[in-house]
Amino acid sequence: MVMVYTGYRRYDTPEEFAILEELMKLISLRHNYFIPTLKLVYKERRGGKVHRKYEIDTPFNRMLRSGTIDEEDKKRLIDIRKSLDFVELSRKIEELLKKLDRAYKKKYTG
């Protein structure tokens, strides 16, 4: 998932690794709590055609509806979601991407 944000560069310094580690945490929060994804509900073949039905929702909402987690964990997830701001997360991600780019360029320019 991070590759979509960082491209195909080779990041191999401790500074770059620290930035990538922080970046991954923020990207995961944004995608799991705010970005809806498609999930295949069913697939049926009718003659020569395949009909598919999808559900679109965030992983956070799917987890709350799943019934596989207890109330304490649900409350913890809801509290995390309430503490997050999509715009602030996006801003931090952009800042880290710029910082990563500077660290990468510094490696080659000295």
C-alpha positions as CSV (number, residue, x, y, z in Angstrom):
1,M,0.0,0.0,0.0
2,V,2.8,2.4,0.8
3,M,4.3,1.9,-2.7
4,V,1.3,3.8,-4.1
5,Y,2.5,6.8,-2.1
6,T,6.3,6.4,-2.4
7,G,6.9,4.9,-5.8
8,Y,9.6,2.5,-6.7
9,R,12.6,4.2,-5.1
10,R,15.0,2.3,-2.9
11,Y,14.8,3.5,0.6
12,D,17.6,2.0,2.7
13,T,18.8,4.6,5.2
14,P,17.7,4.6,8.9
15,E,16.3,8.1,8.4
16,E,14.1,6.9,5.5
17,F,13.1,3.8,7.4
18,A,11.9,5.9,10.3
19,I,9.9,8.1,8.0
20,L,8.4,5.1,6.2
21,E,7.4,3.5,9.5
22,E,5.5,6.6,10.7
23,L,4.0,7.1,7.2
24,M,2.7,3.5,7.2
25,K,0.9,4.0,10.5
26,L,-0.9,7.2,9.2
27,I,-1.8,5.6,5.8
28,S,-3.2,2.6,7.6
29,L,-5.3,4.8,9.9
30,R,-6.6,6.8,6.9
31,H,-7.5,3.8,4.8
32,N,-9.0,1.7,7.6
33,Y,-11.2,4.4,9.1
34,F,-12.1,6.7,6.2
35,I,-11.5,5.1,2.7
36,P,-14.4,2.9,1.5
37,T,-13.5,-0.3,-0.3
38,L,-15.4,-2.7,-2.5
39,K,-16.0,-6.2,-1.1
40,L,-17.5,-8.9,-3.3
41,V,-20.7,-10.1,-1.7
42,Y,-21.5,-12.8,-4.2
43,K,-20.8,-13.9,-7.7
44,E,-23.2,-15.9,-9.9
45,R,-22.9,-17.2,-13.4
46,R,-25.9,-16.9,-15.6
47,G,-25.3,-18.5,-18.9
48,G,-22.1,-17.0,-20.3
49,K,-22.2,-14.0,-18.1
50,V,-21.0,-13.5,-14.5
51,H,-23.0,-11.2,-12.3
52,R,-21.3,-9.8,-9.2
53,K,-22.7,-7.9,-6.2
54,Y,-20.4,-5.7,-4.2
55,E,-20.7,-3.9,-0.9
56,I,-18.9,-0.5,-0.5
57,D,-17.9,0.5,3.1
58,T,-14.9,1.2,5.2
59,P,-13.0,-1.6,7.0
60,F,-13.9,0.2,10.3
61,N,-17.6,-0.1,9.7
62,R,-17.3,-3.7,8.5
63,M,-15.5,-4.6,11.7
64,L,-18.2,-3.0,13.8
65,R,-20.9,-4.9,12.0
66,S,-19.1,-8.2,11.9
67,G,-20.1,-9.4,15.4
68,T,-16.7,-11.0,15.9
69,I,-15.3,-8.4,18.3
70,D,-16.4,-7.8,21.9
71,E,-17.9,-4.5,23.2
72,E,-14.7,-3.4,24.8
73,D,-12.8,-3.6,21.5
74,K,-15.7,-1.9,19.6
75,K,-15.5,1.0,22.1
76,R,-11.8,1.3,21.6
77,L,-12.1,1.4,17.8
78,I,-14.9,4.0,18.1
79,D,-12.7,6.1,20.4
80,I,-9.8,5.9,18.0
81,R,-12.1,7.0,15.1
82,K,-13.5,9.9,17.1
83,S,-9.9,11.1,17.8
84,L,-9.0,11.1,14.1
85,D,-9.4,14.0,11.6
86,F,-9.3,13.0,7.9
87,V,-7.9,16.4,6.8
88,E,-5.2,16.4,9.5
89,L,-4.2,12.8,8.7
90,S,-3.9,13.8,5.0
91,R,-1.8,16.8,5.8
92,K,0.6,14.8,8.0
93,I,0.9,12.2,5.2
94,E,1.8,14.9,2.7
95,E,4.4,16.3,5.1
96,L,6.0,12.9,5.6
97,L,6.1,12.3,1.9
98,K,7.9,15.6,1.3
99,K,10.3,14.7,4.2
100,L,10.9,11.3,2.7
101,D,11.7,12.9,-0.7
102,R,14.2,15.3,0.9
103,A,15.9,12.4,2.8
104,Y,16.1,10.4,-0.5
105,K,17.6,13.3,-2.4
106,K,20.0,14.1,0.4
107,K,21.4,10.5,0.1
108,Y,22.5,11.2,-3.4
109,T,23.5,14.9,-3.2
110,G,25.3,14.8,0.1
